[in-house]
């Protein structure tokens, strides 16, 4: 078994790399504790949900490098990466994560802006006269 498991999670334009090793349950995201990095409690809970479902919050030290996107996308990316790392460590949690849709990469991305329009779908104001 590997000492350090490293996985990648993506969501929107965010990319998270997770390095998971046996330890005391510390979660460090971009050199800050998880609670400090995700100031919003909901985003922090979303990011650490796989640990809670697998009941392994105290078993691993997790170091995360995350960049790109906003806080919401980053928390989703961290969640996916942690879930992948936990399944790599222990295959028995895969079924639980599958039912909770934690191993599914969310493919939704921002639609590109089209020419002749204000945004992707919004048009300029139409004047009949």
Secondary structure, 3 states (H helix, E strand, C coil): CCCEEEEEEEECCEEEEEEEEECCCCEEECCEEHHHHCCCHHHHHHHCHHHHHHCCCCCEEEEEEEECCCHHHHHHHHHHHHHHHHHHHCHHHHHHHHHCCCCCCCCCCCCCCCCCCCCCCCCCCCCCC
